[in-house]
Amino acid sequence: MALDIEKIAFTVILHAGNAKAEAYKALDEAKQGNFDNIDKYLKNAKDELNEVHNIQTELLTAEANGDNINLPIILVHAQDHLMTAISEINLVEELIDCFKEVRRLDKIVNNSTNN
C-alpha cells in the first residue's frame, strides 16, 4: 500500500489547526460570558482531532501490516501540531471552567452588594 506521507502530514496539520481554532472560539465566548456556544465549539475541535486519530490509525495499521513508513520531517512537524492542539484544547477547557467559576462568584458578590 503506497502512502502519500506528505499529503497525510498536511491533512494532520489542517485538522490540528482547525481543532485549535475551534477551541479558541470557545475560549473567546467564555471570556465574554457567552457559555451557550462553548459546547458546540469544543465538539467541533474534538471532531477535528478524531479525524486525525483516524489518519494515525491508518498509519499504524499500515506499519503493523509490514509497510515501511518513511518518517520525513514534515510528518514529525504534523505530529507536533497535533500534540500542541490536544494540549491547548485541554488547557482551554480548564480555562473555560475558570471563567464559569469567576462568573458564578461575580454574580454572588454582585447580589450580596445590591441587597
C-alpha positions as CSV (number, residue, x, y, z in Angstrom):
1,M,0.0,0.0,0.0
2,A,1.6,3.2,-1.1
3,L,1.0,6.1,1.3
4,D,1.3,9.7,0.4
5,I,3.1,10.8,3.6
6,E,3.3,14.4,2.6
7,K,-0.5,14.6,1.9
8,I,-1.1,12.8,5.2
9,A,1.1,15.2,7.1
10,F,-0.6,18.3,5.7
11,T,-4.0,16.8,6.4
12,V,-2.9,16.3,10.1
13,I,-1.7,19.9,10.2
14,L,-5.0,21.1,8.7
15,H,-7.2,19.2,11.2
16,A,-5.0,20.1,14.2
17,G,-5.2,23.8,13.2
18,N,-8.9,23.6,12.8
19,A,-9.2,22.0,16.2
20,K,-7.2,24.8,17.9
21,A,-9.2,27.4,16.1
22,E,-12.5,25.9,17.4
23,A,-11.1,25.7,20.9
24,Y,-10.1,29.3,20.9
25,K,-13.6,30.3,19.6
26,A,-14.9,28.6,22.7
27,L,-12.4,30.4,24.9
28,D,-13.3,33.8,23.4
29,E,-17.0,33.1,24.1
30,A,-16.1,32.2,27.7
31,K,-14.2,35.4,28.1
32,Q,-17.3,37.3,27.1
33,G,-19.5,35.3,29.4
34,N,-21.3,33.6,26.5
35,F,-21.3,30.0,27.6
36,D,-24.1,28.8,25.2
37,N,-21.9,28.1,22.2
38,I,-18.9,26.7,24.0
39,D,-20.0,23.1,23.8
40,K,-20.5,23.4,20.1
41,Y,-17.0,24.8,19.5
42,L,-15.4,22.2,21.8
43,K,-17.3,19.4,20.0
44,N,-16.1,20.8,16.6
45,A,-12.5,20.8,18.0
46,K,-12.8,17.2,19.2
47,D,-14.3,16.1,15.9
48,E,-11.3,17.6,14.1
49,L,-9.0,15.6,16.4
50,N,-11.0,12.5,15.7
51,E,-10.2,13.0,12.0
52,V,-6.5,13.0,12.8
53,H,-6.9,9.9,15.1
54,N,-8.4,8.1,12.1
55,I,-5.4,9.1,10.0
56,Q,-3.0,7.9,12.7
57,T,-4.8,4.6,12.9
58,E,-4.4,4.1,9.2
59,L,-0.6,4.8,9.5
60,L,-0.3,2.4,12.5
61,T,-2.3,-0.3,10.7
62,A,-0.1,0.0,7.6
63,E,3.0,-0.3,9.6
64,A,1.6,-3.2,11.5
65,N,0.9,-4.9,8.2
66,G,4.5,-4.6,7.2
67,D,4.5,-1.4,5.2
68,N,7.7,0.6,5.8
69,I,6.5,4.0,6.9
70,N,9.1,6.7,5.9
71,L,9.3,9.3,8.7
72,P,10.1,12.6,7.0
73,I,10.4,15.8,9.0
74,I,7.0,17.0,7.7
75,L,5.3,14.1,9.4
76,V,7.2,14.9,12.7
77,H,6.1,18.5,12.2
78,A,2.5,17.4,11.8
79,Q,2.6,15.4,15.0
80,D,3.9,18.5,16.8
81,H,0.9,20.4,15.6
82,L,-1.4,17.6,16.7
83,M,0.1,17.3,20.2
84,T,0.0,21.1,20.6
85,A,-3.7,21.1,19.6
86,I,-4.5,18.4,22.1
87,S,-2.7,20.2,24.9
88,E,-4.2,23.6,24.0
89,I,-7.7,22.1,23.9
90,N,-7.2,20.6,27.3
91,L,-6.0,24.0,28.6
92,V,-8.9,25.8,27.0
93,E,-11.3,23.5,28.7
94,E,-9.7,24.3,32.1
95,L,-9.7,28.0,31.4
96,I,-13.4,27.9,30.5
97,D,-14.2,26.2,33.8
98,C,-12.3,29.1,35.5
99,F,-14.3,31.7,33.6
100,K,-17.5,30.0,34.5
101,E,-16.5,30.0,38.2
102,V,-15.5,33.6,38.1
103,R,-18.9,34.5,36.5
104,R,-20.7,32.5,39.2
105,L,-18.7,34.2,42.0
106,D,-19.2,37.6,40.4
107,K,-23.0,37.1,40.5
108,I,-22.9,36.1,44.1
109,V,-20.8,39.2,45.0
110,N,-23.0,41.5,43.0
111,N,-26.2,40.1,44.5
112,S,-24.8,40.5,48.0
113,T,-23.7,44.1,47.5
114,N,-27.0,45.0,45.9
115,N,-29.0,43.7,48.8
